[in-house]
Amino acid sequence: MSIVTGDSLENFSKVKLTRRTNELKRLLINWRHILFPINSLLEWEREYDPLIIFGIITFIFFSILKINPSVLTLVSFVILIVVLTDLLVTNGIHIVFKYESWTQSKEAKYKRLCERIAHLETFLKHKCESVLKMRKERPSMYLIVGTICLLFFAYCCQNIDNLLLSYLITLVVCLTPGVHNQQLISLIHQYIIDFWNKSKSISSFKNRKQRTAETTSY
């Protein structure tokens, strides 16, 4: 009987991740020239990238607000854009970008991008498996948590304009990679801790000074 250790499981996960990365490299090979500028934009490689993201998303939702299409019209239009983009990129990418323009540095960046996509897939798959595990092992907790989340979402959709809510969700999702890449959450957290410690030290200094003054007066 073989014993599965933690190291063997970790190595198996790395092998699966490497295999999935290679699969993504083959699947997305026609999109690699398109993915580069999108990835650099989402990760805020330039200082003005957040403003570009904000402007593009705001323009799209403002256009939807002005046109005010029906739900089916909007869905059909989005599907049409996806189909046309897929056909144009697949058939016309080799005309715009020559094979000679692909360098080793771009290949390394493309590999890292596929690795991040594979990590994201693994993360989402793990979360889905956790939900299914809760449904199987703890059905009561699954029912309670699911009901609370869905009721809260329904309450928000009922009391907040759906287009505004979709705009805010899209904005948060598109800005999250840049926030993560720039480590803004860690910086803000460290700033809050430093500010709190500084406030405590100032308050402690004032208290000691006040006690010293009271002792001197006696």
Beta strands, then each sheet from edge to edge (+ up, - down):
end
